[in-house]
Amino acid sequence: MVRIRVLVVDDHRIFAESLAAALAAEPDVDVSAAGSGPAALRSLERAVAEGRRFDVLLVDADLGGKVPRARPAVPVQEGNEDGLVDGISLVTGVRSAQPHVRIVVLAEKDDPRRAALALQAGASGWVAKDCSLSRLLTVIRGVLRDETHLPPALLTGVLRELTAARKHRTESERLVESLTPREREVLRCMVAGLGRKAVAERLYLSPHTVRTHMQNVLGKLGVHSTLAAVALARRAGVGPVDLAGDVVERGGQLA
């Protein structure tokens, strides 16, 4: 019998243990539980090292008790045990580190916006916490067949959210395409969190020239702050400059 390895991630201990016990009663399910994002990542890494990786994660949408205002791009560090502050951030981190794992988000209530964020982050399903065990098992087995599962009542709202996100992305891509190659490089440095002086050193430009490039970037993107420029860049799929190994041309060839 092929067994399904499931990891329940929820900081409500009683719920996590109860759900794990219910799933463990199934003959084809092996289940473990983790109480935080970092604990889940450690469990995933340990399982891979031991050659018994997990197949499915069941993740609490409200893990850590914070609701994201925008789609998280990377795990958010806060310097404590719960470095990953919410379930959707955990989805992003796990999908980046272990793309083979299928993820189902467990939610207290239906929320089309957050369900859309979860799907964009890489989740395969959004399920109510109070759904029946048989329904949850159907979803678990379904996502392993590459199915996407959403409550019927959420479909219209989620499609609307995804359509709006696609529209925003298209507009953002158009704005980014209006930048010169040098301005795009400056934007990637901004996405990486580099300040004006660090950008100047990296691109072998004067701080004054970098300031001009940054002002041009903000103007062409139609925003008024670096934070807004970075958010728009991420919507357009612009990643940060590689701080470890990128080679940047000297001089003003791209300016």
C-alpha positions in Angstrom: 0.0 0.0 0.0 1.3 3.4 -1.0 1.1 5.7 2.1 0.5 9.4 2.0 2.7 11.4 4.3 0.9 14.5 5.7 2.2 17.3 7.9 -0.4 19.4 9.8 0.9 22.9 10.5 -1.2 24.8 13.1 -0.4 26.8 16.2 -3.6 25.7 17.9 -2.3 22.6 19.5 -5.6 20.9 20.3 -6.9 21.4 16.8 -3.6 20.1 15.3 -3.4 17.1 17.5 -7.1 16.2 16.9 -6.8 16.5 13.2 -3.6 14.5 13.2 -5.2 11.7 15.2 -8.2 11.6 12.9 -6.0 11.4 9.8 -3.7 8.8 11.4 -6.7 6.4 11.7 -6.7 6.1 7.9 -4.8 3.0 6.8 -2.9 4.8 4.0 -2.0 8.0 5.8 1.1 8.8 8.0 0.7 12.1 9.8 2.9 14.4 11.9 2.2 17.9 13.3 4.1 21.1 13.7 3.2 24.2 15.7 4.9 26.9 13.7 6.4 27.8 10.3 10.0 27.2 11.3 9.0 23.9 13.0 7.3 22.8 9.8 10.4 23.7 7.7 12.6 21.7 10.1 10.3 18.7 9.8 10.4 19.0 6.0 14.2 19.2 5.9 14.6 16.3 8.3 12.2 14.1 6.3 14.1 14.7 3.1 17.4 14.0 4.8 15.9 10.7 6.1 14.5 9.8 2.7 10.8 9.9 3.8 9.7 13.3 2.5 6.2 14.6 3.1 3.6 14.5 0.3 1.0 17.0 1.6 1.0 20.0 4.0 -2.2 21.1 5.7 -1.4 24.7 6.7 -3.5 27.0 9.0 -4.3 30.2 7.0 -3.9 32.2 10.2 -0.6 30.7 11.3 1.0 33.2 13.6 -2.2 35.2 13.9 -1.3 37.9 11.3 -3.2 38.6 8.0 -1.0 39.6 5.1 -1.9 42.8 3.3 -0.2 41.7 0.0 1.1 38.5 -1.5 4.2 37.5 0.4 7.2 37.0 -1.8 9.6 35.4 0.7 9.3 34.1 4.3 9.1 37.1 6.6 11.6 37.1 9.4 10.8 38.7 12.7 13.7 37.4 14.8 11.6 34.9 16.9 10.4 31.3 16.7 7.5 32.3 14.4 9.7 33.8 11.7 7.2 32.8 9.1 4.3 35.0 10.2 1.4 33.5 8.4 0.2 30.4 6.5 0.4 32.0 3.1 4.0 33.0 3.7 4.8 29.4 4.6 3.2 28.3 1.4 5.6 30.5 -0.5 8.6 29.3 1.4 7.8 25.6 1.1 7.0 25.8 -2.6 10.3 27.5 -3.2 12.3 25.0 -1.2 10.4 21.8 -1.9 8.2 22.2 -5.0 7.1 18.5 -5.0 5.0 19.1 -1.8 1.3 19.8 -2.3 -0.2 22.3 0.1 -3.7 22.7 1.3 -4.7 25.8 3.3 -7.1 25.3 6.2 -9.2 28.4 7.0 -11.7 29.5 9.6 -13.8 31.3 7.1 -14.2 31.8 3.3 -12.1 34.7 2.0 -11.8 35.0 -1.8 -8.9 37.5 -1.6 -6.8 35.3 0.7 -7.7 32.1 -1.1 -6.5 33.8 -4.4 -3.3 34.8 -2.6 -2.8 31.2 -1.4 -3.2 29.8 -4.9 -0.8 32.4 -6.3 1.7 31.4 -3.7 1.5 27.8 -4.8 -1.3 26.2 -2.7 -3.4 23.5 -4.4 -6.5 23.9 -2.2 -8.4 26.0 0.3 -10.6 24.1 2.7 -12.8 25.1 5.7 -11.4 23.9 9.0 -14.9 22.5 10.0 -15.2 20.4 6.8 -15.8 16.7 7.2 -12.9 14.3 7.4 -14.1 12.5 4.3 -14.1 15.9 2.4 -10.6 16.6 3.7 -9.3 13.2 2.6 -10.9 13.7 -0.9 -8.9 17.0 -1.2 -5.7 15.4 0.1 -5.9 12.6 -2.5 -7.1 15.1 -5.2 -4.1 17.5 -4.9 -1.8 14.5 -5.2 -3.4 14.1 -8.7 -2.6 17.7 -9.4 -6.2 18.8 -8.8 -7.0 22.3 -7.4 -9.7 22.3 -4.7 -11.8 25.3 -3.6 -15.2 25.5 -1.9 -17.9 26.1 -4.7 -19.0 29.3 -2.9 -15.5 30.8 -3.4 -15.0 30.1 -7.1 -16.5 33.3 -8.4 -14.7 35.5 -5.9 -11.4 33.8 -6.4 -11.6 34.0 -10.2 -12.4 37.7 -9.9 -9.4 38.2 -7.6 -7.1 36.3 -10.0 -8.4 38.2 -13.0 -7.8 41.5 -11.2 -4.3 40.3 -10.2 -3.5 39.3 -13.8 -4.7 42.8 -15.0 -2.5 44.5 -12.5 0.5 42.3 -13.4 0.0 43.1 -17.1 -0.1 46.9 -16.4 3.0 46.6 -14.2 4.9 44.7 -16.8 4.1 47.4 -19.4 5.4 50.1 -17.0 8.6 48.1 -16.3 9.2 47.6 -20.0 9.3 51.4 -20.4 12.5 51.5 -18.3 15.9 51.6 -19.9 18.3 48.7 -19.2 20.2 50.7 -16.6 16.9 51.8 -14.9 15.8 48.2 -14.8 19.1 47.2 -13.1 18.6 50.0 -10.6 15.1 48.7 -10.0 16.4 45.2 -9.3 18.8 46.7 -6.8 15.9 48.5 -5.1 14.0 45.2 -5.0 17.0 43.7 -3.3 16.8 46.4 -0.6 19.9 48.3 -1.6 20.2 52.0 -0.7 21.5 54.7 -3.0 25.1 54.4 -1.9 25.1 50.6 -2.2 23.6 50.8 -5.7 26.2 53.4 -6.7 29.0 51.1 -5.5 27.5 48.1 -7.2 26.9 49.8 -10.6 30.1 51.9 -10.5 28.1 55.1 -10.7 28.1 58.3 -8.7 25.4 58.7 -6.0 24.0 61.7 -7.9 23.6 59.5 -11.1 21.9 56.8 -9.1 19.6 59.4 -7.5 18.6 60.5 -11.0 18.0 57.0 -12.1 15.9 56.3 -9.1 13.8 59.4 -9.7 13.3 58.3 -13.3 12.2 54.9 -12.2 9.6 56.3 -9.9 8.4 58.7 -12.5 8.1 56.1 -15.2 6.4 53.6 -12.9 4.0 56.3 -11.7 4.7 55.9 -8.0 6.0 58.1 -5.3 8.1 55.9 -3.1 10.7 53.1 -3.3 8.3 50.8 -1.4 5.6 51.3 -4.1 8.2 50.8 -6.8 9.3 47.5 -5.3 5.7 46.3 -4.9 5.0 47.1 -8.6 8.2 45.4 -9.7 7.3 42.2 -7.8 3.8 42.2 -9.5 5.6 42.4 -12.8 7.8 39.5 -11.9 11.0 41.5 -11.4 13.3 39.8 -9.0 16.1 41.2 -6.9 19.6 41.6 -8.2 21.9 38.6 -7.3 23.9 40.0 -4.5 26.2 37.0 -4.4 27.4 36.8 -8.0 26.0 39.2 -10.5 28.6 40.9 -12.7 27.8 44.5 -13.6 29.3 46.3 -16.5 31.7 49.2 -15.7 31.3 52.6 -17.0 28.3 54.2 -18.6 27.6 51.7 -21.4 24.1 51.0 -20.1 23.3 54.4 -18.8 
